Amino acid sequence: MDNLVLYRKYRPRTFAEIAGQEHAVKTITRALASGKTAHAYLFCGPRGTGKTTIARLLAKAINCENPKQKFEPCNKCAFCQEINDGRAMDLIEIDAASNRGIDEIRELREGIKFSPARLKYKVFIIDEVHMLTREAFNALLKTLEEPPSHAIFILATTEIQKVPQTIISRCQRFDFHRLTLEKITERLKFLASEEGIKIEKEAVELIALNADGGMRDAESLLGQVMAMEDKEITLDEVQTILGITSQEGVGEMAELIVKKDLKSALMLANKISEQGFDLAQFVKALVNYFRKMMILTSLAQTSEGADFSGPGRKLVAPELTPEQFKTILEQGKKLSSRDFIKILRALTQAEYEIKSTILPQLPLELALVELAEEQ
């Protein structure tokens, strides 16, 4: 277990351990408790938000010999242990990205006819199901329409728009959402504590911010930092190891853009590049910063100005401290709607171009020059 990456070592083993996705967990556990599970589920949403984890928990719960509260797997019976150890023959996981043809689905259809070898149900988890070919989807459709009573399908995808409506209509659909900064931070603190690591509050928040709402990404970033075997992790270490800048650095650049201080902005951009930080990540954070500024400024105009604390603030920027919130509002008051559009378009274009240019700082520099021009 010590050699496993964090997201595998601490993968939730009960529904109670799941961070976020309360809507999906609540509906699924109620169905388990009442014995009204469906024969096909469709989990869709961003990567690293718990789709496969909940799929495995569902497979374990419906096969558990002694479920707690009628829906929580006991993790003690033979069936639970087989699934936890990854040796359950009746839990079949298929990666549609590498098994996307009609032949693989035909093979699945042949195998589904046979009763489970050990478990009560055969559970088929098809990950990245949107990668299946049209012919493979057509072959899968017939199985989803008339599956044997001992089979349950769980389809997972990050691109629901590529899944045919005929497939979607035959499944119970659950949309998974990006996790809040609060949820991710809480989980990271727990993992650090379990590993005997002390980590600064600002360092945890920086990791969470750069996970883009994905718990798996956050745990991978934390594991990367912990690989240096330092029992006390600081913000500076996280910035250096991951090549990402702090929220303060993003706020400083945003202030320079608002002021149209081109000289200082260019110097800061090159300083960040010289220090080895990931410019694509920095510009991405800058885009997110101005997006929040735009929305919060608009909301504040119809509320109580700088004291605005309605649900919109918690939804858009739950991670901001009162001081950061006050700063971002003050910056936003200096910009018009036209300014926000110009800034966000220029920075979004820079983020896209950084990934393919020889000089990573050049797209950002061009954006800064463009934004410093007078209307």
Buried (B, 14 or more C-beta within 10 A) or exposed (E): EEEEEBBEBBBBBBBEBBBBBEEBBEEBBEBBBEEEBBBBBBBBBBBBBBBBBBBBBBBBBBBBEEBEEEBBBBBEBEBBBBBBEEEBEBBBBBEBEEBBBBEBBBEBBEEBEEEBEBBEBBBBBBBBBBBBBEBBBBBBBEBBEEBEEBBBBBBBBBEBEEBBEEBBEBBBBBEBBBBBBBBBBBBBBEBBEEBEBEBBEBBBBBBBBBBBBBBBBBBBBBBBBBEEEBEEBBBEBBBBBBBBBBBEBBBBBBBBBBEEBBEBBBEBBEEBBEEEBBBBBBBBBBBBBBBBBBBBBBBBEEBEEEEBEEEBBEEBBEBBEEEBBEBBBBBBEEBEEEBBEBBBEBBBBBBEBBEEEEEBBBBBBBBBEBBBEEE
